[in-house]
Amino acid sequence: MAGLSRILTIADMRKAAQRRLPRAIFDFVDGAAEDEQGKAHNTQALDAVRVTPNYLIDIGVRSQKTELFGQTWDRPVGIAPTGMSNLLWPDADLCLARAALAANVPYILSTAATTSIEDIGKATDGRFWFQLYAQSDLETNLDLIRRAREASAQALVLTVDAPYPGKRERDMRNGFVLPLRMTPKMLLDGALHTRWAMRFLANPAPRLATIAAYAPDNATAGTLAAFMAARISQTLTWDDLAWIRDVWDKPFILKGLQSPADAVRAKALGVDGVIVSNHGGRQLDSAPAPIGVLPAIRAAVGPEMALILDSGIRRGSHIGRALALGADFTLVGRATLYGVGTAGQAGVERSLDILRDELDRFQAQTGCPEIGDIGGLEAGLPAAA
Ligand SMILES: Cc1cc2nc3c(=O)[nH]c(=O)nc-3n(C[C@H](O)[C@H](O)[C@H](O)COP(=O)(O)O)c2cc1C
C-alpha cells in the first residue's frame, strides 16, 4: 500500500486501522475488559520503566539476533496468538504467519484462528507455534495436540488466563456477540468501509477453521464461535499439565501467568517457558501489568527458564525495557493486528519494522550492540507502578 512509509509509529498504524475497519471489528481488536484500565495500565507501566544508558561503547555494528528454545530468531519479538483475525483482512492469519517468517520471528496460531492448523503448517513448513485453549473434553485436546504435532508445530502454548470470557463491553454495545449475526447496524458499518466490505464479500466468511472439525456439519461461522466458547474448559488445573507434557515433547509454554508462585510451580512441572501476560487486558481488568510482575517472576524462577512478555507493547523501547527487566523475548498482539487491518501482510511487516527500528535506536542509545547486553542495563520501575 502506498503511504505505509508515512506510518511512523504503532499509534499511527492503530489510527490507520481504525479508519479502514468497521467499528465493530476495530473495537473487537482494540477493546479490552470492563473499564479497559488494565489495558491502559499495561502500556503506562512499560512507559514508566526508566533505563540508564551506558556510553563510550562501540555500537557501530548492532544485532537483534536472539536465542530461544534452541533457535536463533532475527528479532526478540514474535506474533501473539489471536482469534478471528480473518475478519480484518482475507487470510489475515496467513499474512501474520508469512510476515513472521520473512522477519524470522515466531508466529503463534490460536485455537480460535480462522485458518486451520494444517493450512498454517503447510504455508510455514512447520515454522509456527500452536496455542491451545483447552477444551472441556480430553479427546478433543488430544486431537488438537496430535494435529499440531502432525503439522510440525515447533512449540505448544497453553493459555491459562481465559477460563471464562472477559466482559468486553465495546463488543456487547456493538452487537459483536456470539453467535455472530449481521445486524442492520453492522451492515451499515460495513457498507461505510467500502474496501473492507468488498474484500469481505469476495471471500468466504471467516470461521473457526481448526475447531470446525469437532462441530456439527451444519455449523455456521457464528454458531461455530458459540460452540467453541461453550466448550472452553473451566476445570483445567495444574494436574492436567502432566498429561499434556506426556504427549508433547517439544517446548511447552504456559501463557498468561502473572504470579511468581505460579511460575515456580510451572517450572517444577517441566514447563519450558512462561508468557507473562494478562491477555492484553482482555480478561481481568484488575490484573497487574506484566512488566510490573516480571522482575519478581525472574527472581523466583532463576536465570534459565524462558520468560516471554506480552501486553501493552507499542514501542521498540518497550521491548528493550522488558528485556532489561528480565524477559528473554516478547510478543505483540494488537501492534501487528493494526498492521494487518491496514494493509494485509505489508502492514504486518511495517509494524514489525517500526518496532525493529525503534529497538535498534534503543540499543544504540543505551550502549547495547547485542540483545544480550540489554539484560545488563540498570532499569527500574517507580515504586508505585
Ligand atoms: C483480537 C485479539 C484476539 C486474541 N485472541 C487470543 C487467542 O485466541 N488466544 C490467546 O492466547 N490470546 C489471544 N489474545 C491475546 C494475545 O495473544 C496477547 O496476549 C495480547 O494481544 C498482548 O497484548 P497487546 O495486544 O497489548 O500486544 C488476543 C488478543 C487480541 C487483541
The ligand as an ORCA input file, in Angstrom:
! r2SCAN-3c Opt
* xyz 0 1
  C      -8.199     -9.556     18.877
  C      -7.404    -10.390     19.855
  C      -7.623    -11.754     19.891
  C      -6.878    -12.546     20.789
  N      -7.052    -13.910     20.761
  C      -6.285    -14.682     21.559
  C      -6.344    -16.097     21.463
  O      -7.083    -16.644     20.647
  N      -5.541    -16.818     22.281
  C      -4.690    -16.229     23.193
  O      -3.982    -16.931     23.921
  N      -4.597    -14.891     23.288
  C      -5.355    -14.114     22.490
  N      -5.221    -12.753     22.548
  C      -4.203    -12.156     23.446
  C      -2.866    -12.036     22.712
  O      -2.310    -13.297     22.459
  C      -1.852    -11.227     23.536
  O      -1.700    -11.793     24.820
  C      -2.234     -9.762     23.682
  O      -2.811     -9.258     22.495
  C      -1.000     -8.945     24.035
  O      -1.308     -7.618     24.288
  P      -1.150     -6.457     23.186
  O      -2.318     -6.619     22.260
  O      -1.253     -5.228     24.018
  O       0.173     -6.647     22.494
  C      -5.947    -11.943     21.667
  C      -5.737    -10.560     21.611
  C      -6.448     -9.786     20.709
  C      -6.172     -8.303     20.663
*
